[in-house]
Amino acid sequence: MAATAVRYLRSVGAPTSAGPVPVDPLPRPDLRAVAEGERAPVDPAEFRRVLGHFASGVTIVTAHDPGDREAQEGPAGFACQSFASLSLDPPLVAFMVARTSTTWPRIARAGSFCVNVLGAAQEALCRGFAVSGADKFAGVAYEAAPVTGSPLLDGVPAWIDCRIHAVHTGGDHLIVVGRGRLLADTTVRDLVREAGGDTVKVATQEPARLREVLAGPGVEITGRVGSEELQVSGVSARQIGLTAAEHGIPLFELTTKVVSLESAFMELTRDAVEYHGTTTTGTDRTGSVA
């Protein structure tokens, strides 16, 4: 269940409302493993061939580039095999990126990123993000990750929403360490569904009959006794309307509940997370107007 899959990664003393901070995309190395002019001990092609026997998972690292005077605001991302968990306390992950990468400076500008873990059936998605210079997000569905706003790709089986914690040099690559803020082993669709995102509100004079004709595997119907309103999940509004018409059951209302990813996250973690906000006007949890 998505409600048990979501993990809010909070540690003692960690700020809960500070925004991401841009980092230096190309930090200078303090130490060198190979002295200037020293011959490389291993042929690069052979090094790559041998290490190619080590199988690893594949991720897509994404960020929302805030842009600057030379670049427009927008999503950025690249396919990344060099990803690993680093620490449990604090919750840290790491990925490696070539110093020549054109995507990395955009992620560095954002100061945050989302690691989208790919499934076995997402080879085409991986190939699309492995190409340099193309519009990698063309035709790709995604939502803003709840904490950092980084692109959270639709359909990925797991994801980790991170702020950049540190950047270290490693030869011709950079080692980027991210502090996990939120992770889940569920798809965006499952997360939203668990928060009620596929619920349809139905009003009819014959709620008992409608319950009977809609009943089936995976369909959940709730409503107060004697009420004409029902909450139906597991079946689309279109299918409810067609079934009701087929059995001559009049409907007065047929409305699909719309839940954003952010709202779904807040709903599923409302008992464990304290939220902060100063610019949004609305009703708080105590019922007073902010």
Backbone bond lengths (Angstrom), bond angles and torsions (degrees), N, CA, C in turn:
res aa  C-N    CA-C-N  psi(-1)  N-CA   C-N-CA  omega(-1)  CA-C   N-CA-C  phi
1 M - - - 1.460 - - 1.522 109.47 -
2 A 1.336 116.39 141.83 1.456 119.77 -178.38 1.514 111.71 -63.14
3 A 1.348 117.34 -32.52 1.457 119.75 -177.21 1.516 111.76 -62.52
4 T 1.319 117.68 -30.70 1.453 120.10 179.64 1.511 111.61 -95.13
5 A 1.329 117.11 -11.91 1.459 120.08 -178.73 1.519 112.39 -83.92
6 V 1.328 117.36 -29.08 1.456 120.77 -177.64 1.513 110.11 -71.48
7 R 1.306 116.55 133.59 1.457 121.51 177.77 1.522 108.89 -127.53
8 Y 1.329 116.68 119.64 1.454 120.42 174.42 1.521 106.98 -88.98
9 L 1.322 117.33 119.59 1.451 121.76 -174.00 1.518 109.52 -93.04
10 R 1.336 114.52 100.95 1.451 120.27 -176.55 1.524 108.25 -124.64
11 S 1.331 118.18 135.78 1.452 121.36 178.81 1.519 109.47 -128.34
12 V 1.310 116.58 161.23 1.456 122.59 -174.88 1.521 110.14 -59.85
13 G 1.310 115.33 128.81 1.453 119.74 176.74 1.513 114.15 82.14
14 A 1.300 118.95 -5.30 1.464 121.10 -178.62 1.519 110.01 -76.02
15 P 1.321 119.19 133.51 1.467 120.87 178.83 1.510 110.94 -66.59
16 T 1.333 116.70 146.81 1.466 120.44 -178.69 1.514 112.65 -106.86
17 S 1.336 117.59 -9.42 1.459 117.71 -174.92 1.527 113.84 -128.35
18 A 1.342 118.43 -6.34 1.467 120.18 -178.33 1.524 110.37 -68.05
19 G 1.319 116.17 140.44 1.443 120.22 -179.39 1.509 112.03 -83.70
20 P 1.342 117.66 169.23 1.460 121.60 179.00 1.517 111.31 -66.98
21 V 1.333 116.04 150.53 1.452 122.00 -178.96 1.523 108.48 -117.62
22 P 1.342 118.97 129.96 1.470 120.78 178.27 1.526 110.48 -59.19
23 V 1.344 116.17 149.85 1.460 121.00 179.44 1.520 109.16 -122.55
24 D 1.340 115.54 163.84 1.460 121.82 177.02 1.519 108.34 -69.71
25 P 1.333 118.71 118.15 1.470 120.06 -176.55 1.522 113.72 -69.54
26 L 1.324 118.48 -22.26 1.462 120.94 -177.28 1.530 110.92 -134.96
27 P 1.340 117.62 72.02 1.459 119.88 178.47 1.526 110.91 -64.83
28 R 1.302 117.26 144.96 1.462 122.27 179.94 1.514 109.90 -79.42
29 P 1.324 118.75 138.58 1.465 120.87 179.83 1.525 111.62 -71.14
30 D 1.341 116.07 136.19 1.461 121.21 176.69 1.527 111.08 -86.04
31 L 1.318 117.02 -31.31 1.467 122.00 -178.75 1.517 109.61 -126.89
32 R 1.318 116.46 151.11 1.461 121.11 177.36 1.519 109.04 -119.93
33 A 1.336 116.51 134.91 1.458 120.52 176.94 1.526 110.67 -81.69
34 V 1.318 116.84 -24.49 1.462 121.60 179.96 1.529 107.86 -125.78
35 A 1.317 117.21 127.29 1.458 121.07 -178.18 1.522 110.38 -69.05
36 E 1.331 116.26 157.63 1.455 121.42 178.15 1.530 110.01 -58.63
37 G 1.325 116.80 131.89 1.453 121.17 178.88 1.510 114.43 82.70
38 E 1.334 118.45 -5.59 1.472 120.18 -179.97 1.522 109.64 -76.15
39 R 1.303 116.49 136.24 1.460 121.69 -179.10 1.520 110.61 -71.37
40 A 1.328 116.50 136.14 1.465 120.64 176.96 1.526 109.76 -62.56
41 P 1.355 118.53 128.41 1.458 120.91 -175.31 1.529 114.35 -72.48
42 V 1.324 117.89 -18.03 1.460 121.89 -176.18 1.525 109.03 -131.46
43 D 1.337 116.17 137.83 1.451 120.50 176.06 1.532 109.34 -64.95
44 P 1.337 118.94 128.33 1.464 121.12 -176.92 1.526 113.80 -55.80
45 A 1.333 117.76 -40.08 1.462 120.49 -179.67 1.521 110.82 -64.78
46 E 1.340 116.83 -40.52 1.462 120.82 179.21 1.524 110.60 -68.56
47 F 1.314 115.85 -39.00 1.471 121.35 178.00 1.527 110.38 -59.33
48 R 1.322 115.28 -46.15 1.466 119.96 179.89 1.530 111.12 -66.65
49 R 1.328 117.63 -39.93 1.469 120.85 -178.84 1.518 111.63 -62.88
50 V 1.328 116.36 -45.94 1.464 120.23 -178.12 1.526 111.08 -65.65
51 L 1.323 117.08 -46.25 1.463 119.92 -178.61 1.521 111.93 -70.35
52 G 1.344 117.26 -15.78 1.452 120.54 176.63 1.517 113.24 -66.24
53 H 1.328 117.12 -14.11 1.473 120.61 177.20 1.520 111.78 -76.12
54 F 1.345 116.78 -14.53 1.465 119.67 178.91 1.526 109.00 -86.49
55 A 1.319 115.72 111.88 1.468 120.12 -177.91 1.526 110.37 -77.62
56 S 1.312 115.88 140.07 1.463 120.60 178.01 1.517 109.49 -139.10
57 G 1.308 115.76 163.42 1.456 120.32 175.41 1.522 109.96 -75.54
58 V 1.313 115.50 173.69 1.463 120.45 179.93 1.523 108.59 -126.01
59 T 1.320 115.83 135.86 1.454 121.67 178.26 1.530 109.69 -128.57
60 I 1.294 115.88 165.88 1.458 121.85 168.20 1.523 106.83 -121.76
61 V 1.318 115.61 118.63 1.460 121.59 179.60 1.528 107.83 -92.78
62 T 1.322 116.94 124.69 1.461 121.23 -175.63 1.527 110.73 -126.26
63 A 1.309 115.67 159.99 1.468 122.49 175.43 1.515 108.79 -156.71
64 H 1.319 114.83 161.04 1.473 119.09 173.50 1.520 107.46 -103.11
65 D 1.317 115.73 107.58 1.455 122.20 -178.24 1.531 109.68 -73.15
66 P 1.344 117.94 119.08 1.465 119.51 179.82 1.520 113.03 -71.17
67 G 1.343 116.73 -11.79 1.458 120.80 179.08 1.517 112.98 79.50
68 D 1.307 115.92 168.12 1.462 122.48 175.16 1.523 108.21 -152.36
69 R 1.319 117.50 -161.56 1.460 120.48 -176.97 1.528 112.62 -66.08
70 E 1.327 116.59 -24.80 1.464 120.24 -176.41 1.523 113.39 -105.04
71 A 1.297 118.09 -11.37 1.472 120.72 -176.32 1.522 109.99 -136.34
72 Q 1.336 115.90 145.67 1.451 121.28 179.38 1.519 110.88 -83.30
73 E 1.316 114.55 155.02 1.466 121.40 175.54 1.525 109.19 -67.95
74 G 1.337 117.31 145.34 1.450 119.52 177.17 1.515 112.33 161.15
75 P 1.338 116.76 176.86 1.465 120.73 -178.37 1.521 111.82 -74.58
76 A 1.321 115.48 149.50 1.463 122.03 177.02 1.519 108.12 -139.27
77 G 1.340 116.65 151.25 1.458 118.66 178.80 1.514 111.85 -176.87
78 F 1.333 115.19 161.88 1.466 120.44 177.09 1.522 109.37 -153.17
79 A 1.337 115.51 153.74 1.460 121.42 176.93 1.519 108.94 -74.50
80 C 1.325 117.01 134.52 1.463 121.26 -173.46 1.526 110.80 -138.64
81 Q 1.344 115.58 120.88 1.461 121.10 173.71 1.519 111.67 -93.95
82 S 1.321 116.27 -26.05 1.465 120.61 -176.33 1.520 110.06 -84.21
83 F 1.323 115.44 71.68 1.463 122.09 -179.40 1.520 108.89 -129.70
84 A 1.326 116.87 143.44 1.460 120.35 -179.51 1.522 110.68 -158.21
85 S 1.334 116.06 153.99 1.459 120.27 169.80 1.522 107.81 -75.76
86 L 1.318 117.70 146.98 1.460 121.28 -173.56 1.519 113.13 -121.62
87 S 1.331 116.88 -40.73 1.466 120.04 -174.87 1.516 110.08 -152.61
88 L 1.341 115.31 146.36 1.458 120.39 175.52 1.528 111.57 -90.87
89 D 1.323 117.25 -36.72 1.452 121.93 -177.82 1.522 110.29 -138.26
90 P 1.340 117.67 98.41 1.469 127.39 4.66 1.524 111.50 -76.68
91 P 1.327 117.92 162.04 1.470 121.03 -178.94 1.526 111.35 -72.14
92 L 1.330 116.47 105.11 1.458 121.17 -177.28 1.517 111.30 -124.68
93 V 1.321 116.12 144.31 1.460 123.00 171.84 1.525 106.98 -127.36
94 A 1.320 116.28 167.48 1.466 119.80 -179.38 1.524 110.06 -144.37
95 F 1.326 115.18 147.09 1.458 120.14 170.01 1.521 108.01 -138.27
96 M 1.322 115.57 154.76 1.455 121.95 179.98 1.520 109.52 -110.23
97 V 1.326 116.56 138.77 1.451 121.68 -178.14 1.523 108.61 -138.68
98 A 1.332 116.46 141.70 1.466 121.00 179.90 1.521 110.19 -64.09
99 R 1.333 114.84 142.85 1.465 119.36 179.20 1.528 111.85 -65.95
100 T 1.343 116.25 -17.92 1.462 120.66 179.06 1.530 112.80 -89.16
101 S 1.332 117.64 -0.78 1.466 121.30 -177.60 1.528 111.14 -60.49
102 T 1.324 115.78 136.04 1.462 120.37 176.15 1.527 111.61 -88.65
103 T 1.333 116.74 -15.13 1.462 120.76 179.17 1.523 111.39 -84.20
104 W 1.342 116.70 -35.67 1.451 119.89 -175.84 1.537 113.59 -55.86
105 P 1.344 120.89 -44.40 1.465 118.79 178.98 1.528 113.25 -56.63
106 R 1.322 117.52 -31.43 1.464 121.33 179.03 1.537 110.33 -71.27
107 I 1.342 116.67 -38.32 1.461 120.19 176.46 1.529 109.86 -68.12
108 A 1.334 116.22 -40.25 1.465 120.69 178.52 1.526 110.57 -60.90
109 R 1.341 116.98 -38.85 1.466 120.76 178.45 1.517 111.11 -62.40
110 A 1.335 115.76 -36.13 1.463 119.99 -178.95 1.522 111.57 -71.46
111 G 1.344 116.79 -33.14 1.450 120.27 -178.63 1.517 113.86 76.41
112 S 1.317 116.74 8.49 1.461 121.72 -179.09 1.519 109.08 -156.63
113 F 1.322 117.02 167.78 1.456 120.85 179.56 1.518 110.22 -162.47
114 C 1.330 115.83 165.58 1.464 122.21 174.50 1.519 108.08 -124.88
115 V 1.325 116.67 129.59 1.457 122.02 175.84 1.524 107.78 -93.00
116 N 1.330 116.41 114.03 1.464 122.49 178.37 1.522 108.33 -98.40
117 V 1.322 117.54 109.81 1.465 121.94 -179.42 1.530 108.71 -81.08
118 L 1.329 116.56 124.12 1.464 120.49 -175.73 1.518 112.34 -87.63
119 G 1.332 115.02 150.87 1.445 121.79 176.28 1.521 111.27 -96.81
120 A 1.327 116.29 175.06 1.461 121.73 -175.18 1.525 112.79 -63.20
121 A 1.337 117.75 -26.58 1.459 121.02 -176.24 1.529 113.06 -93.28
122 Q 1.326 117.97 11.27 1.465 120.54 -174.63 1.528 112.95 -111.27
123 E 1.327 115.79 34.65 1.465 120.50 179.76 1.523 111.38 -62.20
124 A 1.332 117.11 -41.26 1.466 120.36 -179.08 1.527 111.05 -63.10
125 L 1.316 116.87 -39.15 1.459 121.29 178.18 1.522 110.25 -63.79
126 C 1.326 115.96 -41.88 1.466 121.23 178.35 1.522 110.91 -61.37
127 R 1.323 116.70 -46.66 1.464 120.53 -178.60 1.539 111.07 -62.60
128 G 1.315 116.53 -36.17 1.455 120.09 179.47 1.519 112.72 -63.35
129 F 1.330 116.86 -34.72 1.461 120.93 -179.12 1.526 112.34 -90.56
130 A 1.332 116.88 -3.69 1.463 120.39 177.96 1.518 112.18 -90.98
131 V 1.333 117.09 -5.76 1.459 121.77 -178.38 1.524 109.68 -92.31
132 S 1.298 116.63 132.09 1.461 121.25 -179.95 1.519 111.03 -88.10
133 G 1.327 116.08 138.08 1.455 121.01 174.39 1.507 116.16 89.42
134 A 1.335 118.44 -12.46 1.466 120.90 -178.64 1.530 110.23 -88.41
135 D 1.337 115.64 166.83 1.457 120.81 173.49 1.520 107.22 -80.58
136 K 1.314 116.31 91.75 1.464 121.29 -172.37 1.520 113.20 -67.79
137 F 1.314 117.84 -23.20 1.465 120.28 -176.52 1.529 113.19 -95.03
138 A 1.327 117.45 4.00 1.464 120.62 179.05 1.533 109.80 -63.07
139 G 1.320 116.66 120.05 1.457 121.84 178.68 1.512 114.67 76.02
140 V 1.321 118.17 6.92 1.471 121.68 -178.59 1.531 109.10 -98.74
141 A 1.327 116.68 124.07 1.467 121.21 178.84 1.527 109.66 -82.41
142 Y 1.313 115.69 134.99 1.464 119.38 177.70 1.526 109.67 -157.14
143 E 1.343 115.21 162.43 1.449 122.34 175.29 1.513 108.19 -125.23
144 A 1.333 117.22 166.46 1.457 120.80 175.79 1.520 109.07 -78.59
145 A 1.325 117.55 126.40 1.455 121.35 177.63 1.528 109.20 -59.46
146 P 1.330 117.91 144.27 1.472 121.34 -170.59 1.516 115.86 -58.87
147 V 1.333 118.39 -36.58 1.466 120.25 -173.85 1.523 112.14 -92.77
148 T 1.335 117.82 -51.07 1.466 120.97 -172.71 1.519 114.09 -99.64
149 G 1.324 118.27 -16.25 1.455 120.96 -176.44 1.519 114.00 80.00
150 S 1.328 117.42 5.23 1.465 121.23 177.55 1.529 109.71 -67.19
151 P 1.342 118.12 151.59 1.464 120.14 179.69 1.534 112.41 -60.87
152 L 1.313 115.50 122.91 1.461 123.28 175.52 1.514 106.61 -106.29
153 L 1.329 117.17 107.80 1.456 121.99 -171.92 1.520 111.64 -71.37
154 D 1.316 115.53 138.51 1.458 120.92 -179.32 1.522 110.50 -68.94
155 G 1.321 116.10 135.00 1.456 121.09 174.03 1.507 115.99 91.79
156 V 1.332 119.28 -4.26 1.467 119.00 179.34 1.524 108.94 -73.45
157 P 1.335 117.95 140.92 1.464 120.43 -175.94 1.525 114.13 -75.32
158 A 1.338 118.34 -15.84 1.467 120.64 178.39 1.520 109.02 -158.70
159 W 1.328 116.07 155.40 1.459 120.72 -179.61 1.517 110.34 -155.82
160 I 1.352 115.24 153.27 1.457 121.87 178.76 1.522 108.25 -132.26
161 D 1.307 116.73 119.49 1.459 123.49 -179.33 1.533 107.99 -92.62
162 C 1.344 118.14 121.08 1.465 121.26 -168.62 1.526 113.43 -132.18
163 R 1.300 115.38 154.24 1.461 123.44 165.11 1.528 107.16 -105.25
164 I 1.331 117.54 145.97 1.463 120.62 178.58 1.526 109.21 -69.81
165 H 1.321 115.73 124.06 1.467 122.76 -176.43 1.527 111.67 -97.45
166 A 1.337 116.44 -40.28 1.463 121.19 -179.65 1.513 108.97 -164.36
167 V 1.336 115.81 157.99 1.460 122.17 175.47 1.521 107.75 -132.32
168 H 1.342 116.03 126.51 1.463 121.49 -179.58 1.520 109.29 -120.79
169 T 1.327 116.78 154.04 1.455 121.13 176.70 1.526 109.99 -88.72
170 G 1.325 115.57 145.63 1.463 122.03 177.30 1.509 109.78 -147.96
171 G 1.332 116.45 77.62 1.458 119.75 -179.03 1.512 111.45 66.15
172 D 1.345 116.22 -124.60 1.458 119.22 -179.66 1.528 112.16 -88.27
173 H 1.320 116.56 8.83 1.460 121.77 177.74 1.527 110.81 -122.87
174 L 1.332 114.61 165.51 1.458 121.96 171.94 1.516 108.42 -113.45
175 I 1.307 116.36 144.32 1.466 122.80 177.46 1.522 107.11 -105.28
176 V 1.322 116.08 109.21 1.458 121.39 -176.69 1.529 108.92 -100.46
177 V 1.316 116.10 122.13 1.460 122.14 179.68 1.525 108.71 -103.46
178 G 1.316 116.52 127.46 1.458 121.30 179.59 1.514 111.20 -115.98
179 R 1.316 115.63 142.05 1.464 120.75 176.12 1.521 108.27 -96.70
180 G 1.328 116.00 117.50 1.456 120.30 -177.79 1.511 112.00 -66.73
181 R 1.331 116.10 130.87 1.455 121.81 176.65 1.525 111.44 -106.74
182 L 1.332 116.42 -29.47 1.460 121.50 -179.19 1.509 108.41 -161.37
183 L 1.336 116.24 138.54 1.455 119.14 175.83 1.516 109.38 -144.00
184 A 1.327 116.20 161.44 1.453 120.85 178.25 1.509 110.00 -157.55
185 D 1.325 116.42 144.17 1.456 120.70 173.41 1.525 108.01 -103.38
186 T 1.316 114.73 63.13 1.453 122.20 -178.41 1.516 108.94 -155.71
187 T 1.308 117.47 156.70 1.459 120.52 177.15 1.523 109.52 -79.79
188 V 1.330 115.89 163.78 1.463 121.06 176.66 1.521 109.79 -58.07
189 R 1.331 115.73 -43.14 1.466 120.19 -177.74 1.520 111.58 -62.17
190 D 1.351 116.92 -41.53 1.463 120.22 179.03 1.519 111.42 -66.22
191 L 1.332 116.21 -39.18 1.459 120.62 -179.68 1.522 110.80 -62.92
192 V 1.318 116.57 -46.12 1.454 120.97 179.48 1.527 111.02 -67.09
193 R 1.335 116.34 -39.69 1.457 120.44 179.51 1.525 111.02 -62.17
194 E 1.316 117.42 -40.78 1.462 121.32 -179.04 1.528 111.27 -64.05
195 A 1.336 115.97 -29.26 1.468 120.14 179.10 1.518 112.10 -87.04
196 G 1.313 117.34 6.53 1.456 120.93 177.45 1.498 114.38 98.62
197 G 1.329 117.49 15.73 1.452 121.28 -175.19 1.515 114.72 -72.06
198 D 1.333 118.75 -12.66 1.464 118.97 177.87 1.532 110.85 -111.77
199 T 1.334 116.64 18.92 1.456 121.00 -178.92 1.526 110.50 -81.70
200 V 1.325 115.88 138.07 1.465 121.68 177.99 1.525 108.43 -116.02
201 K 1.329 115.95 128.30 1.464 121.17 176.63 1.525 108.66 -90.03
202 V 1.330 115.56 126.11 1.468 120.91 -177.41 1.528 109.08 -126.51
203 A 1.321 116.24 136.59 1.464 121.22 175.31 1.527 108.63 -123.27
204 T 1.330 116.80 129.59 1.462 122.26 -178.11 1.524 110.14 -154.20
205 Q 1.332 116.06 154.66 1.459 120.39 176.04 1.525 111.24 -77.36
206 E 1.312 117.27 -11.67 1.468 120.73 -177.81 1.537 110.38 -123.54
207 P 1.325 118.31 63.08 1.465 120.88 -177.48 1.529 113.43 -62.47
208 A 1.336 117.02 -34.61 1.458 119.68 -179.31 1.528 110.94 -65.15
209 R 1.330 116.60 -44.43 1.466 120.27 178.67 1.525 111.16 -64.79
210 L 1.338 115.85 -41.19 1.465 119.23 -179.34 1.527 110.56 -64.33
211 R 1.334 116.90 -39.39 1.462 120.05 175.20 1.521 111.03 -57.19
212 E 1.316 114.63 -43.17 1.468 120.54 -176.17 1.525 112.00 -64.92
213 V 1.336 116.93 -44.52 1.463 119.52 -175.25 1.527 112.10 -77.94
214 L 1.349 117.56 -22.85 1.461 120.19 -179.92 1.521 113.16 -90.15
215 A 1.323 117.24 -16.06 1.464 121.06 -176.00 1.525 111.03 -57.93
216 G 1.320 115.43 136.46 1.459 120.36 179.11 1.515 110.59 176.79
217 P 1.326 117.58 174.72 1.463 121.72 -179.98 1.531 111.71 -58.24
218 G 1.316 116.69 130.21 1.453 121.54 176.82 1.514 115.19 81.65
219 V 1.331 117.87 -2.78 1.468 121.69 -179.38 1.523 108.91 -98.32
220 E 1.330 115.74 128.25 1.471 120.97 178.26 1.519 108.65 -120.22
221 I 1.330 116.58 128.54 1.465 122.22 -177.34 1.525 108.47 -126.56
222 T 1.314 116.17 125.98 1.458 121.09 178.75 1.523 109.48 -129.21
223 G 1.329 115.98 159.31 1.461 121.43 179.54 1.515 109.58 166.17
224 R 1.315 115.83 150.55 1.460 120.39 -179.98 1.530 110.34 -69.91
225 V 1.320 114.92 147.86 1.462 120.51 178.16 1.529 109.54 -63.25
226 G 1.325 116.71 129.56 1.450 121.33 179.80 1.516 114.07 86.68
227 S 1.334 117.42 -7.50 1.462 120.94 -179.85 1.522 110.21 -85.85
228 E 1.336 115.40 148.22 1.459 120.26 176.79 1.521 112.16 -85.83
229 E 1.329 117.44 -6.13 1.465 121.70 -177.72 1.522 110.99 -99.40
230 L 1.336 115.30 136.23 1.455 122.29 177.59 1.526 109.40 -126.89
231 Q 1.330 116.97 148.59 1.457 123.31 172.37 1.525 106.87 -109.90
232 V 1.320 116.47 117.73 1.468 121.20 -174.37 1.525 109.68 -117.75
233 S 1.315 117.60 130.80 1.467 122.11 174.78 1.516 109.12 -129.90
234 G 1.318 115.96 154.28 1.456 120.44 -179.73 1.510 113.75 96.21
235 V 1.329 116.91 -0.71 1.462 121.21 178.01 1.529 107.22 -148.73
236 S 1.324 118.08 143.35 1.457 122.17 -175.03 1.524 111.32 -75.19
237 A 1.344 114.52 159.63 1.463 119.84 177.47 1.529 110.50 -61.30
238 R 1.330 116.73 -37.74 1.461 120.60 179.72 1.528 110.86 -61.69
239 Q 1.341 115.72 -44.43 1.455 119.39 -178.77 1.527 111.54 -67.45
240 I 1.333 116.35 -35.69 1.463 120.06 176.84 1.533 109.74 -62.55
241 G 1.338 115.85 -45.02 1.456 119.47 179.87 1.523 112.88 -62.92
242 L 1.332 116.06 -42.55 1.469 119.71 179.32 1.528 111.42 -65.08
243 T 1.332 116.64 -41.89 1.468 120.25 -179.38 1.524 111.06 -66.23
244 A 1.335 116.30 -41.49 1.463 120.16 178.92 1.532 110.65 -63.10
245 A 1.333 116.87 -43.29 1.467 120.46 179.65 1.527 111.20 -64.13
246 E 1.328 115.48 -38.95 1.466 119.86 -179.54 1.523 111.88 -62.11
247 H 1.351 116.54 -32.31 1.467 120.30 -178.12 1.521 112.13 -103.06
248 G 1.333 116.96 10.01 1.459 120.38 176.06 1.517 114.10 68.14
249 I 1.326 117.78 32.16 1.465 121.83 -179.91 1.532 108.44 -100.37
250 P 1.335 118.08 115.57 1.474 120.05 -178.86 1.536 111.06 -73.32
251 L 1.330 115.61 140.59 1.455 121.48 177.73 1.518 109.59 -116.65
252 F 1.344 116.68 135.48 1.458 121.51 177.72 1.532 111.38 -98.37
253 E 1.309 116.69 -22.46 1.468 120.54 179.65 1.522 109.19 -150.62
254 L 1.320 115.22 141.07 1.463 121.44 178.43 1.529 106.59 -148.86
255 T 1.335 116.29 92.79 1.459 121.62 -171.29 1.523 110.81 -126.98
256 T 1.327 115.96 127.20 1.460 120.67 176.28 1.523 109.66 -85.10
257 K 1.312 116.41 130.26 1.463 121.59 178.24 1.526 108.91 -73.36
258 V 1.328 116.90 130.56 1.459 122.53 179.37 1.524 109.05 -104.79
259 V 1.328 116.89 122.99 1.459 122.35 -179.24 1.526 108.60 -126.56
260 S 1.322 117.78 125.61 1.456 121.38 176.17 1.517 109.75 -78.73
261 L 1.328 116.54 163.24 1.451 120.56 178.11 1.522 110.79 -60.99
262 E 1.332 117.10 -40.97 1.461 120.60 179.38 1.520 111.11 -63.22
263 S 1.330 116.60 -43.63 1.460 120.44 179.00 1.519 111.38 -64.19
264 A 1.339 116.21 -37.85 1.462 120.59 178.77 1.514 110.59 -63.23
265 F 1.337 116.75 -44.15 1.456 120.61 179.05 1.527 111.16 -61.91
266 M 1.330 117.30 -44.43 1.457 121.13 -178.69 1.527 111.03 -66.10
267 E 1.324 116.64 -37.13 1.460 120.67 179.16 1.525 111.26 -66.07
268 L 1.333 116.34 -43.43 1.455 120.30 -175.39 1.522 113.17 -75.87
269 T 1.331 117.71 -19.86 1.464 120.44 -177.17 1.524 112.48 -119.88
270 R 1.328 117.52 19.39 1.464 120.88 -173.63 1.522 113.23 -62.21
271 D 1.326 118.05 -26.32 1.466 120.88 -178.94 1.520 112.65 -87.00
272 A 1.351 118.17 -8.08 1.457 120.30 -175.04 1.519 114.04 -119.18
273 V 1.332 117.55 -15.41 1.458 120.76 -172.93 1.526 110.13 -122.62
274 E 1.322 115.60 135.71 1.461 120.83 174.22 1.517 107.94 -96.74
275 Y 1.334 117.06 123.09 1.450 121.13 -177.72 1.524 110.55 -99.71
276 H 1.322 114.71 146.91 1.459 120.80 -179.55 1.517 109.03 -123.06
277 G 1.320 117.65 140.16 1.453 121.43 176.86 1.509 110.00 -163.58
278 T 1.347 115.76 142.07 1.458 119.13 -178.43 1.518 113.23 -126.65
279 T 1.344 116.89 -10.96 1.461 118.67 -174.07 1.511 113.44 -110.69
280 T 1.336 117.56 -9.07 1.457 120.11 -176.52 1.509 110.82 -92.01
281 T 1.316 116.58 133.34 1.474 120.68 177.05 1.511 107.84 -100.86
282 G 1.332 115.69 132.73 1.462 119.46 -179.21 1.501 109.56 173.25
283 T 1.313 116.37 -165.65 1.462 121.83 -178.95 1.506 108.79 -100.40
284 D 1.343 115.97 129.27 1.458 118.48 179.99 1.524 109.52 -84.84
285 R 1.364 115.50 -178.09 1.465 119.63 -172.85 1.523 111.97 -69.21
286 T 1.341 118.54 -19.02 1.451 120.79 179.71 1.526 112.08 -88.72
287 G 1.356 115.48 -6.92 1.448 119.70 177.35 1.507 113.90 99.57
288 S 1.338 118.65 -6.27 1.452 121.05 178.28 1.519 110.30 -85.21
289 V 1.315 116.68 156.52 1.449 121.02 -178.02 1.513 109.56 -90.83
290 A 1.380 116.02 127.90 1.457 121.10 179.66 1.509 110.32 -83.68
